[in-house]
Amino acid sequence: MPRAAGPLLVGAGTNDTAGTVRALDELGEQPDVTAALVVVPYYTRPTEAGVVAHFEHVADRSPVPIVLYNVPYRTGQQLGCESIVRLAEHPRIVGIKQAVGAVDTDTARLLAERPDPFSVLAGEDTLVSPLFAMGAAGAIAATANVYAAEFADLFRLWRAGRVEQARDLGNRLVGPVSALMSGPNPTVIKAVLHAQGRISTPCVRLPLLPFEDTAAIHRFRANVPFVSFNRLSDTFARKTGQGSR
């Protein structure tokens, strides 16, 4: 594995507890791995208590810290606030990617009730700005591969209390981010990155197929990056003394 330039979070979860433990053991052999992103078990549809037991078992044996991945529309399994707060007390469980498709009551409660230093990370690209406003510690956003500087600026603006600018940037991101997520992820993102010359191929692994709407790709390419974003980024950098990248 090439050496990472910064903290490296690696996905290693499966729907099988024993298999997840084995995958995490392999990560322990990689010195650059900072933590593992471990998804709620899918397909088998355990009880919520079973999910909690799964994560506690895995965390007890993991050589690296665990970040939970809560994405019920992909797993078919809910993980509520009470269960997450219980898991957050485990010393090896350090955060959660919260991707529940909405800013719901459980997410609001989680942000209010989580113990320090447990981190709640926004996992829905279109909802990153609202979760930053509510105190999320960061985000794991696929579309940040296209809009890395803009998402970094968004985080800095909310942290700096520049509410109007943060809200404006967050609102401007919603349309293009939604477009990037309009096909199976990451097909549209890879097509745009390839059209920009930033990656060598738009290919994805089966059962996904490459996004082939050439007209849509070129429309998107023509509007990335937005001049308004670059100007906002430069202005923020000047006023705060921080770089945007």
N, C-alpha and C positions, 0 to 999 in steps of 0.2 A: 504493500500500500504506500503511495507517495506521501511524503511528509506534509501535514496540514499546516496552512499559514496561520490558523487561529483555532479556536475551539471547534472540535469535530463531533457532531452528533450523528450517530449511525442507527438506522432502522434495523431492528433485530427481532421483532416480535412475530409470533405465529399464533394459531388457535390451539396449540398443543403446549402444555406447560413444560413437559420434559424437553421438547424440541426447542422451546425458547431458552431454557437453561443451557442447552448445548450451544445454541447460537451465541449466547452471551459469553460462554467460556471461550469461544473462538475470538471474540472481540477483546477479551482480556490479554490476548497474545499480541495485540496491536498497540504499541505504546502511545500513538497519537490520538487514540479514541478518548474523548472527554466524557461522553455519556451515551447511553443507548435510548432510542425512541422505541417504546414497546407498546404495540397496539392492544386494545381490548380484544380478548379472544372472539373470533368471528366463526360463523357457520354452526358451531356446536350449540350455541345459544344456552350457556349456563345461566344459573340464577345470578343475581347481583352479588350475593354472598360468595358464590363460586368465583366470580371475577375478582373480588377482594382477596380471596384465598390464593388465587392464581398469582396475583401481583406480589403478595407478601412472600409466597414461596420463592418466586423468581428473584425478588429483591434480596432475600436472605442469602442467596447463592451467587448473586451477580458480582463479578470482579470490577464492574464500572457502575457509576450512578445511573438511575433509571429516570427517564421522563415518560410519563404516561401519555398515551395517544387515544383520546376519546372522540370517536367519529361514528356515532350510532347509525347514520344512514348508510355506512359501508359495512358495519359489523352486525347490524340487527340487534344490538345490545345496548341498553341504557346504562349509564353510570352516573348516579345522582350525586348531589353535593355532599351528603353525609358520608357516602362511601369514599369520595375523593379526599375529604378532610381527614378521614381516618387513615387513608393511605399516606397522606402528606406527613403524618407523624412518624412514618418509617424513616430512619436516618439515611437509607440508600435511595429513597424516592424524592427527587429534588424539584420536580415540576410536572406540568401537564400541557400538552397541546390540546386546546379545547376547540373542537371543530364540530359543533352540534347544529350548525345551519341557521342559528339565530342568536340574538342576545336575549337569552331566556332567564327565567328566575333562578335556576340552578347556577348559571354562570355568574349572575349578579351576586348571589349568596356566596359563591366560591371566592370571588374577588374580595368580598367583605370579611369572610370568616377564615380564609386560609392562614395557616401558621407561617411565621417568618422562619427561614428564608425561602419557603416553597414558592416557585415561580409559576404564574399562569401565563401561558403564551397563546396569543390569538392564532387560530388555525383556519379561519375562514377569510380568504383574501379580501372580500368586499366589506368585511366587518372589522378589519384591523383598526381603523381609526376610532370607531366607537369603543372598542375594548381598550385602546390606549387611553382614551379619555377617562375610562373607568379604573385605570390603574394597572392594566396588564404589563408584565415585565418585558415583553417583546413579542415577536411573531415568528411563525414558520410559514412562509408564504411562497407558493410555487411561482407566482407572477413576479416576485422580487428578482427572479432571474432576468427579467426584462427591465423592471423598474427598481433596481437596487438603490440607486441614489435617492429616488423619490420616497421609498419606504424608510430609508435611513433619515431623511429630512423630516418625515412625518413623525417618527419617534422623537427626534430631537425637539421639534416644535412643541409637541405635547409636554415633554419633560420640562421645557423652558417656560411653560405656561403661556405660550403665544397662541391662545385659543382660536382667534379669528383666522390666523394663517394656517393653523393645523386643520381647522374645520374645512377651510377652502381647499387645501391640498387633498385632504381625505375625500372630499366630494368630487374633485376632479379625477381622482383615481378610479372611482366606482365604475364608470363607463368602460374605459379600456381594460380594466381588470376583469369585468364581467365578460367582455369579448374574448379575452385570453382563456377564460374558463368555459367557453361556449361549446367546446368539444370535449371528448374524453381526455382527462388530464394525463400526460402533458403534451398531447398531440399539437394543439394550437401554439403553445409556448415554444416547442421545439421548431415548428415551422417558421415562426417569426424570427427566432434566434438564428436559424439557418439563412433566412432571407436577408438578415442584417450582416451575415458573414461572421457571426460570433461563434458558431459551432459548425462542424464539418458535415453534418448530415441531419435531416429531419426525421430519420428512421426511428421507430419505436419497436418494442418487442411484442410479438403476438401474445394475446389476442387483439391488442390494439393495432390500428392501421394508421399510417401517416395521414395528416390533415392535408387535403389536396385542393382546397378552394383557393386557387391561385389569385383570383381577383381580391378576395378577402385578405389574403396575406399581404398583397401589395398595398391595399388601402391602409392596412395596419402599419406597414413599414413606413409609409409616407407620413404618418402621424407620430412616430416614435423617434426621438424623445420630443415631448412638447416644449416649446420655447418658454411657456409660462412656468413650467416646472424648473427649467434651468435657471431662469431669472430669479425665482423664489429661492432656489438653492444657493445661488451666489449671494443674494441679499442676506440670507440667514447666516452664511459663512462670514460675511463682512461684519455684521452686527454682533455676532457672538464670538468671533475669533476662532471658530471651528470650521474645519474642512467639511465638505459634503460627502466625501468618499473615504 
